[in-house]
Amino acid sequence: MILFIQCVVCCLLFTLAILPAQYKDPINMIMSYPPKIRQRVEALPQYKGTIKQKEKVHVM
């Protein structure tokens, strides 16, 4: 029972730590979605200039 309560409390704390970042600018969280969903969102006209593209930089 104590383990269950600890898990619930930890999940709530994690949720409270993540939510402000999502509510501030939800478009920044787009990189955590699967590629097909990102492509669909990037294709929408209202998000054309707001999504920052991350490019991989190779050292060699």
Residue, then its C-alpha position, 0 to 999 in steps of 0.5 A: m500500500i505504501l508503494f502504491i501511494q509513493c508511485v501516485v505521489c511521484c507521478l503527480l509530482f512529475t506531471l506538475a513538473i512537466l505541465p508548465a512547459q507544455y502550457k507555455d509553448p505546446i509546439n516545442m513538445i512536437m519533437s517527442y511525437p512520432p514522425k508521421i504526426r510531426q509531418r501532419v502538424e508541420a503541413l498545417p498552414q497555421y504552424k508553418g513558421t512556428i515549428k523550429q526544425k532540429e537538424k542533426v549535426h555530425v562531427m565527422 
